[in-house]
Amino acid sequence: MAALRLALVQMAVGSNKLENVKRACNLVKDAAAKGANLVALPECFNSPYGTKYFQEYSEPVPGPTTNLLAEVAKECNIYLVGGSIPESENGSLYNTCSVFSPSGEMIGKYRKMHLFDIDVPGKIRFQESEVLKPGNRLLTFNLGRCKIGIGICYDIRFAELAQIYSEAGCHLLIYPGAFNMTTGPAHWELLQRARALDNQLYVAAVSPARDESATYIAWGHSTLIGPWGEVEATTEHKESTVFADIDLSKINEVRQNVPISKQRRLDVYTRPSQVCVANGKSDQSQRTKECSGYDIETNKHVD
Ligand SMILES: NC(=O)CCC(=O)C(=O)O
């Protein structure tokens, strides 16, 4: 067995919350029985995806859903990336992913940082920010020698987030996601390949299965992209689990062959926000090394 066998559980999600969670746990058990030691669930796996549902389906984290995920991670002796669920805390709602170790401990939670607010006239309008608040913290964890970073769906459009994770030493980025029938065919795979190629690492995205009767129809196509930018494993839109092995030596090979991380021209890249004008002369400030809640130098979360 490979050191890291990943399973992306593209599960059907319905309107019964407990049924959704039980289904997720059964599919996780099935993936573990087939040799996966890292299993990931999709975005919003215990609730239909839609702003009108988030309040009703929300719960604290930790809470009833994540307690069941913790149990299944322990029972199966696996790392579990618990997709995302609508989280409630102090009257606010978040789109939250929690991660569990093989001992059943919740080792971190990540709140979607970039909320899905788009308006493509005649096609799709979705405004998560009408109901949700964004998170401000990154989340990484280690499985053996593999360092893993978490984002949620729309976060994948933001190259900076993936680059920060890469600079923090991540080898694999996992995005529980739920693209739709407009942006899915156009951008889902392209964005994963772009993030993988920019950063020369693995990128996985895991979607719910497509339900044509839902108010929001997910694109499906859960996928793992390799550090060369190629599709390593994928599926179509029905319920299924995608299995793939993560081989860290491929990352080293690509980075040696095409050494872009050593060839950056940080001496000439300047962003408008990084130019300060003093005494009438423009001055290039240092490249930003910190992001809110996460210190890249020490690789630690900061309050
Ligand atoms: N759930 C999401 O964040 C959807 C993102 C999406 O569909 C996109 O096009 O971006």
The ligand as a Tripos MOL2 file, in Angstrom:
@<TRIPOS>MOLECULE
LIG
   10     9     1     0     0
SMALL
NO_CHARGES

@<TRIPOS>ATOM
      1 N1        -19.6480   26.5920   -3.3900 N.am      1 LIG1
      2 C1        -18.9020   27.4120   -4.0560 C.2       1 LIG1
      3 O1        -18.0930   28.1270   -3.5160 O.2       1 LIG1
      4 C2        -19.1120   27.4010   -5.5400 C.3       1 LIG1
      5 C3        -17.9790   28.0370   -6.3000 C.3       1 LIG1
      6 C4        -18.2280   28.0540   -7.7460 C.2       1 LIG1
      7 O2        -19.1320   27.4160   -8.2670 O.2       1 LIG1
      8 C5        -17.3530   28.8750   -8.5620 C.2       1 LIG1
      9 O3        -17.6330   28.9940   -9.7530 O.co2     1 LIG1
     10 O4        -16.3770   29.4380   -8.0550 O.co2     1 LIG1
@<TRIPOS>BOND
     1     1     2 1
     2     2     3 2
     3     2     4 1
     4     4     5 1
     5     5     6 1
     6     6     7 2
     7     6     8 1
     8     8     9 2
     9     8    10 1
@<TRIPOS>SUBSTRUCTURE
     1 LIG1         1 GROUP 0 **** ****
